[in-house]
Amino acid sequence: MAHRLTCPQCGQPQLTRSKRDGLLERWILTSFGRYPWRCKACKVRLMLKDRGIQRHKEPDGTIHHSRKVMT
């Protein structure tokens, strides 16, 4: 089972990546390793250093999934 991020406000493991909105989120915060997330349970929106699951396609066509947390 994949590790799910827990919402710091309500404690539920229902965080999902959210769309980046505006210049601040698209360029500035992303350049500092901050990415938007939203909790499905309490609807809070927050910026975390976790990019979430990333897909990488190899030249032979195989797809790998990884999670990279910025430190």
C-alpha atoms as an extended CHARMM CRD file, in Angstrom:
* protein
*
        71  EXT
         1         1  MET       CA              0.0000000000        0.0000000000        0.0000000000  PROA      1               0.0000000000
         2         2  ALA       CA              1.3180000000        3.4580000000       -0.9030000000  PROA      2               0.0000000000
         3         3  HSD       CA              2.1530000000        5.9540000000        1.8150000000  PROA      3               0.0000000000
         4         4  ARG       CA             -0.5130000000        8.6760000000        1.9730000000  PROA      4               0.0000000000
         5         5  LEU       CA              0.2070000000       12.1470000000        3.2630000000  PROA      5               0.0000000000
         6         6  THR       CA             -1.7480000000       13.2430000000        6.3300000000  PROA      6               0.0000000000
         7         7  CYS       CA             -3.4600000000       16.6390000000        6.5340000000  PROA      7               0.0000000000
         8         8  PRO       CA             -1.8700000000       18.7580000000        9.2860000000  PROA      8               0.0000000000
         9         9  GLN       CA             -5.2290000000       20.4250000000       10.0330000000  PROA      9               0.0000000000
        10        10  CYS       CA             -7.6560000000       17.4980000000       10.3430000000  PROA      10              0.0000000000
        11        11  GLY       CA             -5.2870000000       14.5030000000       10.4930000000  PROA      11              0.0000000000
        12        12  GLN       CA             -6.9870000000       12.5960000000        7.6590000000  PROA      12              0.0000000000
        13        13  PRO       CA             -4.8060000000       10.8350000000        5.0340000000  PROA      13              0.0000000000
        14        14  GLN       CA             -6.7010000000       12.4560000000        2.1420000000  PROA      14              0.0000000000
        15        15  LEU       CA             -4.2410000000       14.9440000000        0.6330000000  PROA      15              0.0000000000
        16        16  THR       CA             -4.1310000000       15.1820000000       -3.1550000000  PROA      16              0.0000000000
        17        17  ARG       CA             -2.0650000000       17.4050000000       -5.4240000000  PROA      17              0.0000000000
        18        18  SER       CA             -3.8400000000       20.6070000000       -6.4050000000  PROA      18              0.0000000000
        19        19  LYS       CA             -3.4750000000       22.7510000000       -9.5230000000  PROA      19              0.0000000000
        20        20  ARG       CA             -0.9100000000       25.5200000000       -9.3560000000  PROA      20              0.0000000000
        21        21  ASP       CA             -2.6750000000       28.8770000000       -9.4140000000  PROA      21              0.0000000000
        22        22  GLY       CA             -1.0530000000       32.1520000000      -10.4460000000  PROA      22              0.0000000000
        23        23  LEU       CA              2.5170000000       33.3150000000      -10.9190000000  PROA      23              0.0000000000
        24        24  LEU       CA              3.4380000000       32.8440000000       -7.2630000000  PROA      24              0.0000000000
        25        25  GLU       CA              2.5820000000       29.1230000000       -7.2440000000  PROA      25              0.0000000000
        26        26  ARG       CA              3.6410000000       28.3230000000      -10.8150000000  PROA      26              0.0000000000
        27        27  TRP       CA              7.1070000000       29.8310000000      -10.7030000000  PROA      27              0.0000000000
        28        28  ILE       CA              8.1950000000       31.2570000000       -7.3770000000  PROA      28              0.0000000000
        29        29  LEU       CA              7.0620000000       28.6680000000       -4.8190000000  PROA      29              0.0000000000
        30        30  THR       CA              7.8260000000       25.7880000000       -7.1910000000  PROA      30              0.0000000000
        31        31  SER       CA             11.3860000000       27.0720000000       -7.5950000000  PROA      31              0.0000000000
        32        32  PHE       CA             11.7050000000       26.8130000000       -3.7950000000  PROA      32              0.0000000000
        33        33  GLY       CA             10.3520000000       23.2580000000       -3.8350000000  PROA      33              0.0000000000
        34        34  ARG       CA              6.8190000000       24.0350000000       -2.5920000000  PROA      34              0.0000000000
        35        35  TYR       CA              3.8570000000       22.3400000000       -4.2870000000  PROA      35              0.0000000000
        36        36  PRO       CA              0.0910000000       22.8410000000       -3.7700000000  PROA      36              0.0000000000
        37        37  TRP       CA             -1.9870000000       20.1550000000       -2.0300000000  PROA      37              0.0000000000
        38        38  ARG       CA             -5.6390000000       20.0080000000       -0.9330000000  PROA      38              0.0000000000
        39        39  CYS       CA             -7.3040000000       17.8560000000        1.7110000000  PROA      39              0.0000000000
        40        40  LYS       CA            -10.4300000000       16.0890000000        0.4480000000  PROA      40              0.0000000000
        41        41  ALA       CA            -11.7850000000       15.8340000000        4.0050000000  PROA      41              0.0000000000
        42        42  CYS       CA            -11.5450000000       19.4150000000        5.3120000000  PROA      42              0.0000000000
        43        43  LYS       CA            -10.8460000000       21.2420000000        1.9880000000  PROA      43              0.0000000000
        44        44  VAL       CA             -7.7860000000       23.0980000000        3.3670000000  PROA      44              0.0000000000
        45        45  ARG       CA             -5.2060000000       24.0470000000        0.7140000000  PROA      45              0.0000000000
        46        46  LEU       CA             -1.5260000000       24.0770000000        1.6340000000  PROA      46              0.0000000000
        47        47  MET       CA              1.9750000000       24.1350000000        0.1600000000  PROA      47              0.0000000000
        48        48  LEU       CA              4.2840000000       21.1870000000        0.8970000000  PROA      48              0.0000000000
        49        49  LYS       CA              7.7840000000       20.1450000000       -0.1440000000  PROA      49              0.0000000000
        50        50  ASP       CA              6.4120000000       16.8350000000       -1.4580000000  PROA      50              0.0000000000
        51        51  ARG       CA              5.8880000000       16.6910000000       -5.2460000000  PROA      51              0.0000000000
        52        52  GLY       CA              3.8130000000       13.5400000000       -5.0320000000  PROA      52              0.0000000000
        53        53  ILE       CA              4.1260000000       10.4770000000       -7.2520000000  PROA      53              0.0000000000
        54        54  GLN       CA              6.1660000000       11.1210000000      -10.3930000000  PROA      54              0.0000000000
        55        55  ARG       CA              6.0260000000        8.9490000000      -13.5280000000  PROA      55              0.0000000000
        56        56  HSD       CA              9.1830000000        8.3550000000      -15.5280000000  PROA      56              0.0000000000
        57        57  LYS       CA              9.0890000000        6.7540000000      -18.9630000000  PROA      57              0.0000000000
        58        58  GLU       CA             12.2210000000        4.8870000000      -20.0020000000  PROA      58              0.0000000000
        59        59  PRO       CA             13.4460000000        4.7560000000      -23.6250000000  PROA      59              0.0000000000
        60        60  ASP       CA             12.3060000000        1.1150000000      -23.8260000000  PROA      60              0.0000000000
        61        61  GLY       CA              8.7380000000        2.1760000000      -22.9310000000  PROA      61              0.0000000000
        62        62  THR       CA              8.6140000000        0.9460000000      -19.3280000000  PROA      62              0.0000000000
        63        63  ILE       CA              7.1190000000        3.3470000000      -16.7860000000  PROA      63              0.0000000000
        64        64  HSD       CA              8.4920000000        3.7900000000      -13.2680000000  PROA      64              0.0000000000
        65        65  HSD       CA              6.7840000000        5.5800000000      -10.3770000000  PROA      65              0.0000000000
        66        66  SER       CA              8.6960000000        7.3540000000       -7.6360000000  PROA      66              0.0000000000
        67        67  ARG       CA              8.0820000000        9.8410000000       -4.8720000000  PROA      67              0.0000000000
        68        68  LYS       CA             10.5990000000       12.6230000000       -4.3070000000  PROA      68              0.0000000000
        69        69  VAL       CA             10.3230000000       14.7160000000       -1.1570000000  PROA      69              0.0000000000
        70        70  MET       CA             12.3670000000       17.9040000000       -1.2610000000  PROA      70              0.0000000000
        71        71  THR       CA             14.5030000000       18.5390000000        1.8150000000  PROA      71              0.0000000000
